[in-house]
């Protein structure tokens, strides 16, 4: 497909190749594809240098709009949103829809695996259309009931369900704008041919932002990607050795939103780098799901190494980086941002020539006072965050032993009844 305004339907296909293709509406009102895969554009627009030069003058919102024009037909407004979060997605999603008519949001948060402030940002919202569940499990475990609900295609269609985390293609689409905007901010000049490369360091857990960067690369954006993770290093091992396998357990770290063992967006990356090989991707992911361990084929591993470099960062490196950034720049990094900046400091300390570099920063340090204190720094807590401590909270527990999928289905059914009664 050529760039410019979409003149024909953009189709989306499952990475596993066993589900019918859908238009953007079908991809939006979904989570996982019916065959267990993830939706991806059937073809990627290829951007000419002139288009990139034109986009370089755009504001961030305008850039998002231009990207969306390539992938979306008419604008669509979902009725229900279903969201699993490892920390920040949930509160952002709640903020965008709380109080809205004809739209409910269900959020699953991993209790004890995100900070107290992150929990309070979700549990203190008492709007009737916001439903928060505190899951007695980690981010990987709470994804399972969501996947089970979305596997029931008839149920998803009946209740107009969609996911708002990076399972959903629309989330990855918007994240692509980070990479374009970062490139335009950091490129030395857009007057050369070819355009100069820029290194983008992506701190990640589920690899949504990394998938967005890989897609932007494929569309012609000259970025070199570095993926930075914490001690939960499955992505790092996959890049370095082709070892896509679980560790014995998720290790709690200061960068808690990245405490993930199943980076489901790697499936999108495998599919993309293998030349849309849905059969190979399906075999790879089904083996991973059966045995929790698989090795990438040599050719795929080679392509991954060509697209991405990686780094794994310890808690000690996180706190050291937070302290250094404050000392040198009086800027307070959140621990997730520090995972990326740690890589930057390692490179600059070697004093080797390097490309212009951008580190993506996913969150505010104000949400992570424990990490700030661990770095020997003083938290700067805004008044509105301090006020959360004194607000009423509401959160339904999902305990080990409960049928989480059934609880989700029952909640969704109960929310749909009044809507059907008024239609």
Secondary structure, 3 states (H helix, E strand, C coil): CECCCCCCCCCEEECCCCCCCECHHHHHCCCCCCCCCCEEECCCCECCHHHHHHHCCCCHHHHHHHHHHHHCCCCCCCCEEEEEECCHHHHHHHHHHCCCCCCEEEEEEECCCCCHHHHHHHHCCCCCCEEEEEECCCHHHHHHHHHHHHCCHHHHHHCCCCECCCCCHHHHHHHHHHHHHHHHHHCCCCCCCCCCCEEEEEECCCCHHHHHHHHHHHCCCCEEEEEEECCCCHHHHHHHHCEEECCCCCCCCCCHHHCCCCCCCHHHHHHHHCCCCHHHHHHHHHHHHHHCEEECCHHHHHHHHHHEEEEECCHHHHHHHHHHHHHHHCCCCCHHHHHHHHHHHHHHHCCCCCCCEEECCCCCHHHCHHHHHHCCCCCCCCHHHHHHHHCCCCCEEECCCCCHHHHHHHHHHHHHHHHHHHC
